[in-house]
Amino acid sequence: MLASAKNVCNSMSVVIRGAIGTLGTSFNKRWTSVERALWTMVNVPSYLLSTIVGLILSDGHLEYRGGHARLVFRQSMSHFPYFMFVWNFLAPLCQGMFRIYTHTVSGTVCYAVRFSTRSLPFLTERPPTRRTADKA
């Protein structure tokens, strides 16, 4: 494992910022089916998976509209700094900017902010499992 970590650190690969699937944003660019298909459980970095699982367990949820699911995350404006932290982390998976909206709770107008990711395969696929018989 240490050897593979050293190889990553010594890599001098050039990544074009803003290219689809990189850590830049690709707002208002439609991904092809091939680009979308690359986002499988095996190819998604572990830090992104951990973040998404944490959001689903807390304030986020998955929306399924046929095909694949997308992650939706909402926060009230009082938690805007936290929202921006999460947004900056997951913006490469989104097709557009976040939205500010209002809703009424018990007669009080509340302001909130939300974003949703693209519909991606790894959000609906089952992770590979290891059965007890496979371990032997």
VEXMARVEX-63233 format. One record per atom (N, C-alpha, C, O): residue number from 1; residue in three letters; x, y, z. Coordinates in pm, 1 decimal. Example, Ala and Ser with C-alpha at 12.3 -4.5 7.8 and 13.67 -1.06 7.14 Angstrom:
2
1, Ala, 1319.0, -569.0, 780.0
1, Ala, 1230.0, -450.0, 780.0
1, Ala, 1320.0, -330.0, 780.0
1, Ala, 1423.6, -331.9, 846.5
2, Ser, 1285.0, -225.0, 708.0
2, Ser, 1367.0, -106.0, 714.0
2, Ser, 1290.0, 3.0, 787.0
2, Ser, 1340.9, 113.8, 803.9
//
This chain:
136
1, Met, 82.8, -119.7, 0.0
1, Met, 0.0, 0.0, 0.0
1, Met, 86.4, 124.9, 0.0
1, Met, 54.2, 222.4, -67.8
2, Leu, 195.5, 123.0, 75.1
2, Leu, 284.3, 237.3, 81.6
2, Leu, 347.7, 264.4, -54.4
2, Leu, 365.3, 379.8, -93.3
3, Ala, 381.6, 158.7, -125.7
3, Ala, 442.1, 175.5, -258.5
3, Ala, 345.6, 244.1, -354.0
3, Ala, 386.2, 330.1, -432.2
4, Ser, 215.5, 206.0, -348.1
4, Ser, 118.9, 270.3, -437.1
4, Ser, 96.6, 415.4, -398.0
4, Ser, 70.9, 499.4, -484.3
5, Ala, 106.0, 446.4, -267.6
5, Ala, 93.0, 585.5, -223.3
5, Ala, 209.8, 668.6, -274.7
5, Ala, 191.4, 784.1, -313.0
6, Lys, 330.3, 610.8, -276.1
6, Lys, 446.7, 682.7, -328.0
6, Lys, 432.3, 707.7, -476.9
6, Lys, 471.6, 813.7, -525.6
7, Asn, 375.9, 610.6, -551.0
7, Asn, 355.9, 628.2, -694.3
7, Asn, 260.0, 742.9, -722.6
7, Asn, 280.2, 819.2, -817.2
8, Val, 154.8, 755.5, -640.3
8, Val, 59.8, 864.0, -659.6
8, Val, 126.4, 997.7, -632.8
8, Val, 106.0, 1093.4, -707.6
9, Cys, 205.6, 1005.4, -527.0
9, Cys, 273.0, 1130.8, -492.6
9, Cys, 373.1, 1172.7, -598.6
9, Cys, 392.9, 1292.2, -620.3
10, Asn, 436.6, 1077.5, -665.0
10, Asn, 537.0, 1108.2, -765.4
10, Asn, 477.5, 1128.6, -903.9
10, Asn, 550.2, 1160.2, -998.1
11, Ser, 347.6, 1111.3, -917.9
11, Ser, 283.8, 1124.4, -1048.0
11, Ser, 282.6, 1270.6, -1091.8
11, Ser, 258.1, 1360.6, -1011.5
12, Met, 308.9, 1292.1, -1217.0
12, Met, 308.3, 1427.3, -1272.2
12, Met, 201.8, 1438.5, -1380.8
12, Met, 222.2, 1507.9, -1480.4
13, Ser, 89.3, 1371.5, -1362.7
13, Ser, -17.2, 1375.5, -1461.4
13, Ser, -74.8, 1516.0, -1471.0
13, Ser, -88.1, 1585.3, -1370.1
14, Val, -108.4, 1557.3, -1590.7
14, Val, -169.4, 1687.6, -1612.6
14, Val, -320.6, 1669.0, -1616.1
14, Val, -373.3, 1587.9, -1692.2
15, Val, -388.5, 1745.8, -1532.1
15, Val, -534.4, 1742.4, -1529.1
15, Val, -584.0, 1880.8, -1566.0
15, Val, -547.0, 1979.4, -1502.2
16, Ile, -666.7, 1888.9, -1667.8
16, Ile, -719.5, 2017.1, -1713.5
16, Ile, -833.4, 2057.6, -1621.6
16, Ile, -933.7, 1987.0, -1612.1
17, Arg, -818.7, 2170.2, -1554.3
17, Arg, -921.7, 2217.5, -1461.6
17, Arg, -1048.6, 2248.9, -1539.8
17, Arg, -1045.7, 2317.1, -1642.2
18, Gly, -1159.7, 2197.5, -1488.7
18, Gly, -1287.6, 2221.9, -1552.1
18, Gly, -1327.9, 2113.7, -1649.8
18, Gly, -1441.1, 2113.5, -1698.0
19, Ala, -1237.3, 2021.2, -1680.3
19, Ala, -1275.1, 1911.0, -1767.7
19, Ala, -1377.1, 1823.3, -1695.2
19, Ala, -1371.0, 1809.3, -1573.0
20, Ile, -1468.3, 1765.6, -1767.7
20, Ile, -1574.5, 1686.2, -1708.2
20, Ile, -1515.3, 1572.6, -1627.1
20, Ile, -1429.4, 1498.3, -1674.6
21, Gly, -1563.2, 1560.3, -1502.2
21, Gly, -1518.2, 1453.9, -1414.8
21, Gly, -1397.7, 1489.7, -1329.9
21, Gly, -1354.7, 1408.7, -1247.8
22, Thr, -1342.1, 1608.3, -1347.2
22, Thr, -1229.3, 1650.0, -1264.4
22, Thr, -1280.7, 1735.8, -1149.7
22, Thr, -1401.5, 1752.3, -1132.7
23, Leu, -1189.0, 1789.7, -1071.7
23, Leu, -1228.8, 1870.7, -957.4
23, Leu, -1272.2, 2011.5, -995.1
23, Leu, -1310.3, 2089.2, -907.6
24, Gly, -1267.4, 2045.8, -1122.3
24, Gly, -1325.6, 2171.4, -1167.4
24, Gly, -1475.3, 2152.3, -1184.9
24, Gly, -1526.5, 2041.7, -1167.6
25, Thr, -1544.3, 2257.5, -1218.6
25, Thr, -1688.3, 2244.4, -1238.8
25, Thr, -1718.7, 2226.7, -1386.9
25, Thr, -1640.9, 2267.6, -1473.1
26, Ser, -1830.7, 2166.5, -1414.3
26, Ser, -1876.2, 2149.1, -1552.7
26, Ser, -2022.1, 2191.7, -1560.7
26, Ser, -2106.2, 2119.2, -1613.7
27, Phe, -2051.3, 2310.0, -1507.6
27, Phe, -2188.1, 2360.4, -1507.2
27, Phe, -2238.3, 2380.4, -1648.8
27, Phe, -2164.6, 2422.1, -1738.1
28, Asn, -2364.3, 2349.8, -1666.5
28, Asn, -2434.7, 2367.6, -1794.2
28, Asn, -2373.3, 2287.5, -1908.3
28, Asn, -2397.3, 2318.2, -2025.1
29, Lys, -2295.0, 2185.9, -1876.3
29, Lys, -2241.0, 2095.3, -1977.7
29, Lys, -2305.0, 1959.0, -1955.8
29, Lys, -2297.9, 1903.6, -1846.1
30, Arg, -2365.8, 1906.6, -2057.1
30, Arg, -2429.8, 1776.5, -2046.0
30, Arg, -2325.1, 1667.8, -2065.1
30, Arg, -2252.6, 1667.2, -2164.6
31, Trp, -2317.4, 1576.5, -1969.9
31, Trp, -2223.9, 1465.1, -1980.5
31, Trp, -2280.1, 1361.4, -2077.2
31, Trp, -2400.8, 1337.3, -2079.8
32, Thr, -2193.7, 1301.1, -2155.5
32, Thr, -2236.7, 1192.6, -2244.1
32, Thr, -2259.9, 1068.1, -2158.5
32, Thr, -2219.1, 1063.0, -2042.5
33, Ser, -2324.8, 969.6, -2216.2
33, Ser, -2350.1, 845.3, -2142.2
33, Ser, -2219.6, 775.7, -2105.1
33, Ser, -2212.7, 708.5, -2002.2
34, Val, -2116.6, 790.9, -2187.1
34, Val, -1986.4, 730.1, -2157.1
34, Val, -1923.4, 798.6, -2036.7
34, Val, -1870.8, 731.2, -1948.1
35, Glu, -1927.7, 931.6, -2032.0
35, Glu, -1870.7, 1005.2, -1919.0
35, Glu, -1946.7, 973.9, -1790.2
35, Glu, -1886.1, 958.3, -1684.2
36, Arg, -2077.7, 964.8, -1799.4
36, Arg, -2159.5, 933.3, -1682.1
36, Arg, -2132.7, 790.1, -1635.1
36, Arg, -2130.6, 763.4, -1514.9
37, Ala, -2112.6, 699.0, -1728.8
37, Ala, -2090.3, 558.1, -1694.8
37, Ala, -1957.8, 536.7, -1621.7
37, Ala, -1940.7, 435.5, -1553.8
38, Leu, -1864.1, 630.4, -1634.7
38, Leu, -1736.7, 617.5, -1563.6
38, Leu, -1751.4, 633.2, -1413.2
38, Leu, -1665.4, 587.8, -1337.7
39, Trp, -1859.3, 696.9, -1368.4
39, Trp, -1880.9, 720.9, -1225.7
39, Trp, -1946.3, 599.9, -1161.4
39, Trp, -2063.2, 604.5, -1123.4
40, Thr, -1870.9, 492.0, -1149.5
40, Thr, -1918.2, 372.0, -1081.0
40, Thr, -1853.3, 365.9, -943.4
40, Thr, -1760.2, 441.1, -914.5
41, Met, -1902.4, 276.8, -859.7
41, Met, -1854.6, 264.8, -722.1
41, Met, -1703.0, 244.3, -716.3
41, Met, -1636.5, 295.2, -626.2
42, Val, -1649.5, 170.2, -811.9
42, Val, -1506.3, 138.9, -812.5
42, Val, -1423.3, 262.6, -846.8
42, Val, -1311.5, 276.9, -797.1
43, Asn, -1475.8, 352.3, -930.8
43, Asn, -1399.3, 467.1, -978.7
43, Asn, -1412.9, 592.0, -893.9
43, Asn, -1333.9, 685.0, -910.0
44, Val, -1509.8, 597.6, -804.4
44, Val, -1531.6, 718.2, -723.6
44, Val, -1431.3, 719.8, -608.8
44, Val, -1415.7, 619.1, -539.8
45, Pro, -1363.2, 831.9, -586.9
45, Pro, -1266.9, 839.4, -476.4
45, Pro, -1335.0, 814.4, -341.7
45, Pro, -1450.6, 851.7, -321.7
46, Ser, -1262.9, 751.8, -250.9
46, Ser, -1321.5, 714.7, -122.1
46, Ser, -1364.5, 836.2, -41.2
46, Ser, -1462.1, 828.3, 33.5
47, Tyr, -1294.0, 948.8, -54.1
47, Tyr, -1334.6, 1066.9, 22.2
47, Tyr, -1470.2, 1119.4, -23.7
47, Tyr, -1546.5, 1171.2, 57.9
48, Leu, -1501.9, 1106.9, -153.7
48, Leu, -1633.8, 1147.3, -201.6
48, Leu, -1741.5, 1051.8, -152.3
48, Leu, -1848.8, 1095.6, -110.7
49, Leu, -1713.8, 921.1, -156.6
49, Leu, -1811.3, 824.1, -106.4
49, Leu, -1840.1, 847.2, 40.6
49, Leu, -1955.9, 843.3, 82.2
50, Ser, -1737.3, 871.0, 119.5
50, Ser, -1755.7, 894.0, 262.6
50, Ser, -1839.9, 1018.3, 287.7
50, Ser, -1927.1, 1018.4, 374.6
51, Thr, -1814.0, 1122.8, 212.2
51, Thr, -1890.8, 1246.2, 227.5
51, Thr, -2036.8, 1225.3, 191.3
51, Thr, -2125.8, 1272.0, 262.4
52, Ile, -2062.2, 1156.0, 82.1
52, Ile, -2199.9, 1134.1, 37.1
52, Ile, -2276.0, 1046.1, 134.8
52, Ile, -2392.6, 1072.6, 163.9
53, Val, -2211.4, 941.1, 186.1
53, Val, -2276.7, 855.8, 286.1
53, Val, -2311.1, 937.6, 410.4
53, Val, -2420.4, 923.7, 465.2
54, Gly, -2219.1, 1022.7, 455.2
54, Gly, -2244.9, 1108.4, 570.0
54, Gly, -2361.2, 1202.7, 546.8
54, Gly, -2442.1, 1224.8, 636.9
55, Leu, -2370.8, 1259.3, 425.9
55, Leu, -2482.0, 1349.7, 395.4
55, Leu, -2614.9, 1276.4, 391.4
55, Leu, -2716.4, 1329.0, 437.2
56, Ile, -2615.0, 1155.1, 336.8
56, Ile, -2739.6, 1077.3, 331.9
56, Ile, -2785.1, 1041.8, 473.1
56, Ile, -2905.0, 1039.5, 500.7
57, Leu, -2690.7, 1014.3, 562.2
57, Leu, -2725.8, 982.6, 700.7
57, Leu, -2768.6, 1105.7, 779.9
57, Leu, -2829.2, 1092.1, 886.2
58, Ser, -2738.3, 1225.2, 730.4
58, Ser, -2773.2, 1345.4, 805.4
58, Ser, -2877.8, 1427.8, 731.4
58, Ser, -2997.1, 1401.0, 745.9
59, Asp, -2837.7, 1525.7, 653.7
59, Asp, -2930.7, 1623.3, 595.2
59, Asp, -2962.6, 1602.2, 447.7
59, Asp, -3045.6, 1674.7, 392.8
60, Gly, -2900.3, 1506.6, 382.7
60, Gly, -2923.9, 1484.9, 241.1
60, Gly, -3017.6, 1367.1, 218.0
60, Gly, -3049.6, 1291.6, 309.8
61, His, -3060.2, 1353.6, 94.2
61, His, -3139.4, 1236.2, 55.6
61, His, -3119.1, 1210.0, -93.4
61, His, -3073.5, 1296.5, -168.2
62, Leu, -3153.9, 1089.0, -134.0
62, Leu, -3144.4, 1051.4, -274.7
62, Leu, -3279.8, 1067.9, -339.9
62, Leu, -3382.4, 1033.4, -281.3
63, Glu, -3280.4, 1120.5, -460.8
63, Glu, -3401.4, 1135.3, -540.7
63, Glu, -3387.1, 1043.3, -660.3
63, Glu, -3289.5, 1052.1, -734.8
64, Tyr, -3482.6, 956.2, -678.5
64, Tyr, -3477.0, 860.9, -789.2
64, Tyr, -3587.5, 895.0, -888.2
64, Tyr, -3705.5, 896.0, -853.2
65, Arg, -3548.4, 922.7, -1011.1
65, Arg, -3645.3, 956.1, -1115.6
65, Arg, -3622.2, 870.1, -1238.3
65, Arg, -3617.7, 920.8, -1350.4
66, Gly, -3607.6, 739.8, -1217.5
66, Gly, -3578.8, 650.5, -1328.7
66, Gly, -3432.2, 662.2, -1366.0
66, Gly, -3372.4, 768.5, -1349.5
67, Gly, -3375.3, 557.3, -1414.8
67, Gly, -3232.6, 560.8, -1447.1
67, Gly, -3149.8, 549.7, -1320.9
67, Gly, -3140.5, 442.3, -1261.6
68, His, -3089.3, 660.4, -1279.3
68, His, -3004.5, 662.4, -1160.7
68, His, -3055.0, 767.7, -1063.1
68, His, -3135.1, 853.9, -1099.4
69, Ala, -3008.2, 760.2, -940.1
69, Ala, -3047.4, 856.1, -836.8
69, Ala, -2954.0, 976.3, -837.9
69, Ala, -2845.2, 972.4, -895.2
70, Arg, -2999.1, 1082.6, -773.5
70, Arg, -2913.8, 1199.1, -751.9
70, Arg, -2922.4, 1238.6, -605.2
70, Arg, -3022.9, 1212.0, -539.2
71, Leu, -2818.9, 1301.1, -554.7
71, Leu, -2814.2, 1345.1, -416.0
71, Leu, -2869.6, 1486.5, -407.0
71, Leu, -2832.1, 1573.6, -485.4
72, Val, -2959.6, 1509.2, -310.6
72, Val, -3015.0, 1642.1, -285.4
72, Val, -2975.9, 1682.1, -143.9
72, Val, -2990.6, 1603.7, -50.1
73, Phe, -2926.0, 1804.1, -128.9
73, Phe, -2882.1, 1853.7, 1.4
73, Phe, -2942.9, 1991.2, 23.8
73, Phe, -2928.3, 2080.3, -59.8
74, Arg, -3011.6, 2008.9, 137.6
74, Arg, -3077.1, 2135.3, 172.1
74, Arg, -3033.8, 2180.4, 310.0
74, Arg, -3010.8, 2098.6, 399.1
75, Gln, -3022.9, 2310.9, 326.9
75, Gln, -2992.6, 2370.4, 456.9
75, Gln, -3062.7, 2504.7, 468.2
75, Gln, -3087.6, 2571.1, 367.6
76, Ser, -3094.5, 2544.6, 591.2
76, Ser, -3147.7, 2678.6, 612.1
76, Ser, -3032.6, 2777.5, 599.2
76, Ser, -2915.8, 2739.9, 608.1
77, Met, -3066.5, 2903.4, 578.3
77, Met, -2962.9, 3004.6, 558.8
77, Met, -2878.1, 3025.4, 684.5
77, Met, -2766.6, 3076.7, 676.0
78, Ser, -2930.1, 2986.2, 800.1
78, Ser, -2849.5, 2999.4, 922.2
78, Ser, -2729.5, 2904.3, 921.3
78, Ser, -2634.2, 2923.6, 996.9
79, His, -2734.1, 2802.5, 836.5
79, His, -2623.0, 2707.2, 824.0
79, His, -2548.9, 2725.1, 691.9
79, His, -2487.7, 2631.2, 641.0
80, Phe, -2554.8, 2845.6, 637.1
80, Phe, -2495.5, 2870.9, 505.3
80, Phe, -2345.3, 2841.8, 498.6
80, Phe, -2300.6, 2786.9, 397.9
81, Pro, -2264.7, 2875.7, 600.5
81, Pro, -2121.4, 2842.6, 591.0
81, Pro, -2096.4, 2691.8, 574.9
81, Pro, -2009.7, 2651.3, 497.4
82, Tyr, -2171.6, 2609.6, 647.4
82, Tyr, -2158.1, 2464.4, 633.0
82, Tyr, -2203.7, 2420.8, 494.5
82, Tyr, -2140.1, 2336.4, 431.4
83, Phe, -2313.7, 2478.2, 447.4
83, Phe, -2363.3, 2445.9, 314.2
83, Phe, -2256.2, 2474.9, 209.1
83, Phe, -2234.4, 2393.8, 119.1
84, Met, -2189.5, 2589.6, 219.6
84, Met, -2086.9, 2625.5, 121.6
84, Met, -1967.3, 2530.8, 128.1
84, Met, -1905.9, 2501.0, 25.6
85, Phe, -1934.3, 2483.7, 247.6
85, Phe, -1826.7, 2386.4, 261.2
85, Phe, -1860.3, 2259.3, 184.1
85, Phe, -1777.6, 2207.4, 109.2
86, Val, -1982.3, 2209.7, 203.1
86, Val, -2026.2, 2088.5, 132.6
86, Val, -2036.3, 2116.0, -16.8
86, Val, -1995.2, 2032.8, -97.7
87, Trp, -2090.2, 2231.3, -54.4
87, Trp, -2105.8, 2267.3, -195.4
87, Trp, -1970.8, 2268.5, -266.6
87, Trp, -1957.9, 2212.9, -375.6
88, Asn, -1871.3, 2330.9, -206.3
88, Asn, -1739.3, 2337.6, -268.7
88, Asn, -1678.4, 2199.3, -288.2
88, Asn, -1600.2, 2176.7, -380.6
89, Phe, -1714.7, 2109.1, -201.3
89, Phe, -1664.0, 1973.2, -208.9
89, Phe, -1730.6, 1893.2, -320.9
89, Phe, -1664.0, 1816.7, -390.7
90, Leu, -1863.2, 1910.8, -338.3
90, Leu, -1939.3, 1828.5, -433.1
90, Leu, -1977.6, 1900.6, -562.3
90, Leu, -2045.1, 1841.5, -646.6
91, Ala, -1937.2, 2024.9, -580.2
91, Ala, -1972.2, 2100.2, -701.0
91, Ala, -1933.0, 2030.0, -830.8
91, Ala, -2006.0, 2043.3, -929.1
92, Pro, -1820.8, 1955.1, -837.1
92, Pro, -1787.8, 1887.5, -963.0
92, Pro, -1893.1, 1784.5, -1006.7
92, Pro, -1899.1, 1748.2, -1124.2
93, Leu, -1974.7, 1738.3, -914.1
93, Leu, -2077.8, 1640.4, -948.2
93, Leu, -2210.0, 1705.7, -985.8
93, Leu, -2305.1, 1635.8, -1021.1
94, Cys, -2217.8, 1837.1, -979.0
94, Cys, -2342.8, 1909.1, -1005.7
94, Cys, -2342.3, 1967.3, -1146.3
94, Cys, -2236.8, 1997.6, -1201.9
95, Gln, -2461.6, 1982.4, -1202.8
95, Gln, -2471.7, 2039.7, -1336.2
95, Gln, -2493.0, 2190.6, -1330.6
95, Gln, -2462.7, 2261.0, -1427.0
96, Gly, -2544.2, 2240.5, -1219.9
96, Gly, -2570.4, 2383.5, -1209.3
96, Gly, -2540.1, 2434.5, -1069.4
96, Gly, -2501.6, 2358.5, -980.6
97, Met, -2558.1, 2564.1, -1051.9
97, Met, -2534.1, 2628.4, -923.5
97, Met, -2642.3, 2588.8, -822.5
97, Met, -2746.9, 2534.7, -858.4
98, Phe, -2614.0, 2617.3, -696.3
98, Phe, -2713.9, 2593.5, -592.5
98, Phe, -2825.9, 2696.2, -604.7
98, Phe, -2810.2, 2798.0, -672.2
99, Arg, -2938.7, 2669.5, -539.4
99, Arg, -3056.9, 2755.4, -546.6
99, Arg, -3095.0, 2805.1, -407.6
99, Arg, -3088.9, 2730.2, -310.1
100, Ile, -3134.1, 2931.0, -399.4
100, Ile, -3188.1, 2987.0, -276.8
100, Ile, -3338.6, 2994.3, -293.8
100, Ile, -3387.0, 3041.3, -396.8
101, Tyr, -3413.3, 2948.6, -194.8
101, Tyr, -3558.5, 2947.0, -205.6
101, Tyr, -3621.6, 2978.3, -70.4
101, Tyr, -3553.8, 2980.4, 32.3
102, Thr, -3752.3, 3002.4, -72.2
102, Thr, -3825.9, 3028.6, 51.2
102, Thr, -3932.8, 2922.7, 68.5
102, Thr, -3981.3, 2864.9, -28.8
103, His, -3968.8, 2898.2, 193.0
103, His, -4082.2, 2812.3, 224.7
103, His, -4140.4, 2859.8, 358.0
103, His, -4074.8, 2931.0, 434.0
104, Thr, -4263.6, 2819.6, 384.5
104, Thr, -4333.0, 2863.9, 504.5
104, Thr, -4342.5, 2750.5, 604.6
104, Thr, -4384.8, 2640.0, 570.5
105, Val, -4302.8, 2778.1, 729.3
105, Val, -4311.9, 2680.9, 837.7
105, Val, -4390.4, 2746.4, 950.8
105, Val, -4344.3, 2843.8, 1010.3
106, Ser, -4509.0, 2693.3, 980.6
106, Ser, -4595.8, 2745.8, 1086.5
106, Ser, -4620.8, 2895.3, 1070.1
106, Ser, -4619.4, 2969.7, 1168.2
107, Gly, -4643.6, 2939.2, 947.8
107, Gly, -4674.2, 3079.1, 920.7
107, Gly, -4553.2, 3169.6, 911.5
107, Gly, -4568.8, 3289.7, 889.1
108, Thr, -4433.8, 3116.9, 928.0
108, Thr, -4310.7, 3195.6, 920.2
108, Thr, -4239.7, 3166.1, 789.0
108, Thr, -4220.8, 3050.0, 753.0
109, Val, -4200.6, 3270.2, 718.1
109, Val, -4126.5, 3252.8, 593.6
109, Val, -3980.6, 3222.2, 627.5
109, Val, -3915.3, 3297.9, 699.4
110, Cys, -3930.7, 3111.0, 575.0
110, Cys, -3792.7, 3068.3, 600.5
110, Cys, -3715.7, 3067.6, 469.4
110, Cys, -3770.5, 3037.1, 363.5
111, Tyr, -3588.7, 3101.4, 478.5
111, Tyr, -3501.0, 3099.5, 361.8
111, Tyr, -3408.4, 2978.9, 372.3
111, Tyr, -3357.8, 2945.6, 479.5
112, Ala, -3388.2, 2915.9, 260.0
112, Ala, -3303.9, 2796.4, 258.0
112, Ala, -3226.8, 2791.9, 126.8
112, Ala, -3252.6, 2869.1, 34.4
113, Val, -3132.6, 2700.6, 121.4
113, Val, -3048.6, 2683.5, 3.5
113, Val, -3036.2, 2534.0, -23.6
113, Val, -3034.7, 2453.2, 69.3
114, Arg, -3027.2, 2497.7, -151.7
114, Arg, -3021.6, 2355.8, -188.7
114, Arg, -2938.3, 2336.8, -314.6
114, Arg, -2920.0, 2428.8, -394.3
115, Phe, -2888.4, 2214.6, -330.0
115, Phe, -2828.7, 2173.5, -456.8
115, Phe, -2858.0, 2025.8, -476.2
115, Phe, -2889.7, 1953.4, -381.8
116, Ser, -2846.4, 1983.7, -600.2
116, Ser, -2859.1, 1840.9, -631.0
116, Ser, -2748.4, 1805.1, -729.1
116, Ser, -2709.4, 1885.6, -813.7
117, Thr, -2699.0, 1683.3, -715.7
117, Thr, -2594.4, 1636.4, -805.6
117, Thr, -2658.0, 1586.5, -934.6
117, Thr, -2780.4, 1582.7, -947.4
118, Arg, -2576.1, 1549.5, -1026.9
118, Arg, -2625.8, 1480.9, -1146.6
118, Arg, -2673.6, 1341.9, -1106.3
118, Arg, -2637.2, 1292.0, -999.8
119, Ser, -2753.6, 1280.6, -1189.4
119, Ser, -2791.9, 1140.9, -1167.3
119, Ser, -2674.0, 1054.8, -1209.2
119, Ser, -2633.9, 1054.8, -1325.6
120, Leu, -2619.0, 981.4, -1113.4
120, Leu, -2496.7, 906.4, -1139.7
120, Leu, -2511.6, 759.9, -1100.1
120, Leu, -2582.1, 729.1, -1004.0
121, Pro, -2445.9, 668.5, -1173.0
121, Pro, -2460.4, 525.3, -1147.7
121, Pro, -2420.7, 481.7, -1007.2
121, Pro, -2486.0, 394.2, -950.2
122, Phe, -2316.4, 539.6, -950.0
122, Phe, -2269.8, 489.8, -820.5
122, Phe, -2367.4, 520.0, -707.4
122, Phe, -2356.4, 461.7, -599.5
123, Leu, -2463.1, 610.6, -730.4
123, Leu, -2561.4, 640.7, -626.3
123, Leu, -2670.3, 533.9, -616.7
123, Leu, -2742.0, 527.7, -516.9
124, Thr, -2683.3, 450.5, -718.6
124, Thr, -2785.1, 345.8, -715.0
124, Thr, -2729.0, 204.4, -720.2
124, Thr, -2800.9, 108.4, -692.9
125, Glu, -2602.9, 190.7, -754.4
125, Glu, -2548.7, 55.5, -763.1
125, Glu, -2514.7, 1.9, -625.0
125, Glu, -2483.4, 77.9, -533.4
126, Arg, -2521.3, -127.9, -611.5
126, Arg, -2483.8, -192.6, -485.9
126, Arg, -2334.2, -211.6, -482.5
126, Arg, -2273.7, -250.1, -582.5
127, Pro, -2273.4, -184.6, -366.8
127, Pro, -2128.9, -207.8, -359.1
127, Pro, -2099.7, -356.8, -365.4
127, Pro, -2183.0, -437.7, -324.6
128, Pro, -1983.7, -394.0, -415.4
128, Pro, -1949.0, -536.4, -419.8
128, Pro, -1939.4, -592.1, -277.9
128, Pro, -1882.4, -528.8, -189.0
129, Thr, -1995.3, -710.2, -257.8
129, Thr, -1991.7, -772.4, -124.9
129, Thr, -1901.8, -893.6, -127.7
129, Thr, -1879.0, -953.6, -232.8
130, Arg, -1851.0, -928.8, -11.6
130, Arg, -1768.0, -1047.9, 0.5
130, Arg, -1845.0, -1147.0, 87.0
130, Arg, -1874.4, -1119.1, 203.2
131, Arg, -1876.0, -1258.1, 32.3
131, Arg, -1944.7, -1362.6, 108.2
131, Arg, -1843.3, -1440.0, 190.8
131, Arg, -1723.8, -1439.1, 161.1
132, Thr, -1891.1, -1506.1, 293.4
132, Thr, -1803.5, -1582.9, 380.5
132, Thr, -1730.5, -1690.7, 302.8
132, Thr, -1614.3, -1719.4, 331.6
133, Ala, -1796.4, -1751.3, 204.5
133, Ala, -1734.1, -1856.9, 125.6
133, Ala, -1621.4, -1801.3, 38.3
133, Ala, -1525.1, -1871.9, 8.4
134, Asp, -1633.9, -1673.3, -3.0
134, Asp, -1530.8, -1612.8, -87.7
134, Asp, -1401.7, -1586.9, -10.9
134, Asp, -1294.2, -1583.9, -70.7
135, Lys, -1410.5, -1568.2, 120.0
135, Lys, -1293.1, -1536.4, 200.6
135, Lys, -1201.8, -1656.5, 219.6
135, Lys, -1082.5, -1640.4, 245.3
136, Ala, -1256.3, -1775.5, 207.3
136, Ala, -1176.2, -1896.8, 231.7
136, Ala, -1083.4, -1928.0, 117.8
136, Ala, -1009.8, -2026.4, 123.4
//
